[in-house]
């Protein structure tokens, strides 16, 4: 069967630690972006665990991508709501 939640969390931490020097070479704004990717992955541990048919690293990257896409969809929705609000004259 698939991995348990604890080992997946440990794997995420290991991968984040492995990128220590890579992260250090990034500008601060990109460091924050990389950190945010790992926040997304940590929030989707169950999904990573259930993706046992994928190599673990691919499941990690997919979780990051899903998290970023969710953020993008939320921003698009907020923009649409704001455009609607402005189109009504702000009332």
C-alpha positions as CSV (number, residue, x, y, z in Angstrom):
1,X,0.0,0.0,0.0
2,X,1.0,3.7,-0.1
3,X,3.1,5.6,2.3
4,X,1.7,6.9,5.6
5,X,1.3,10.6,6.2
6,X,4.3,10.9,8.5
7,X,6.9,9.6,6.0
8,X,5.5,11.9,3.3
9,X,5.9,14.9,5.6
10,X,9.4,13.8,6.3
11,X,10.0,13.4,2.5
12,X,8.8,17.0,1.9
13,X,11.1,18.3,4.6
14,X,14.0,16.3,3.2
15,X,13.4,17.7,-0.3
16,X,13.2,21.2,1.1
17,X,16.5,20.7,2.9
18,X,18.1,19.3,-0.2
19,X,17.3,22.6,-2.0
20,X,19.1,24.7,0.7
21,X,21.9,25.9,-1.6
22,X,19.6,26.4,-4.5
23,X,17.3,28.5,-2.3
24,X,20.2,30.5,-1.1
25,X,21.2,31.4,-4.7
26,X,17.7,32.9,-5.3
27,X,16.7,36.5,-4.8
28,X,14.5,37.0,-1.7
29,X,11.3,37.3,-3.7
30,X,12.1,33.9,-5.4
31,X,13.0,32.4,-2.0
32,X,9.5,33.3,-0.8
33,X,8.0,31.7,-3.9
34,X,9.9,28.5,-3.4
35,X,8.8,28.5,0.3
36,X,5.2,28.9,-0.8
37,X,5.5,25.9,-3.1
38,X,6.5,23.8,-0.1
39,X,3.6,25.2,1.9
40,X,1.3,24.0,-0.8
41,X,2.8,20.6,-0.7
42,X,2.5,20.3,3.0
43,X,-1.2,21.1,2.7
44,X,-1.7,18.3,0.3
45,X,0.1,15.5,2.1
46,X,-2.9,13.2,1.8
47,X,-3.0,13.7,-1.9
48,X,0.7,13.0,-2.2
49,X,0.2,9.8,-0.2
50,X,-2.6,8.6,-2.4
51,X,-0.7,9.2,-5.6
52,X,1.2,5.9,-5.1
53,X,1.4,5.3,-8.9
54,X,3.6,8.4,-9.3
55,X,7.2,8.6,-8.2
56,X,7.1,10.5,-4.9
57,X,9.0,13.5,-6.3
58,X,6.5,13.9,-9.1
59,X,3.6,13.7,-6.7
60,X,5.3,16.4,-4.7
61,X,5.7,18.7,-7.7
62,X,2.1,17.9,-8.8
63,X,0.9,19.0,-5.3
64,X,2.8,22.2,-5.6
65,X,1.3,22.8,-9.1
66,X,-2.2,22.1,-7.8
67,X,-1.7,24.6,-4.9
68,X,-0.5,27.3,-7.2
69,X,-3.3,26.7,-9.6
70,X,-5.8,26.9,-6.8
71,X,-4.4,30.3,-5.8
72,X,-4.5,31.5,-9.4
73,X,-8.2,30.4,-9.7
74,X,-9.0,32.3,-6.5
75,X,-7.3,35.4,-7.8
76,X,-9.2,35.2,-11.1
77,X,-12.5,34.9,-9.2
78,X,-11.7,37.9,-7.1
79,X,-10.7,39.9,-10.2
80,X,-14.0,39.0,-11.8
81,X,-15.9,40.0,-8.7
82,X,-14.0,43.3,-8.6
83,X,-14.7,44.0,-12.3
84,X,-18.4,43.3,-11.7
85,X,-18.4,45.6,-8.7
86,X,-16.6,48.4,-10.6
87,X,-18.9,47.9,-13.6
88,X,-21.9,48.5,-11.4
89,X,-20.4,51.9,-10.3
90,X,-19.0,50.5,-7.1
91,X,-22.4,50.2,-5.4
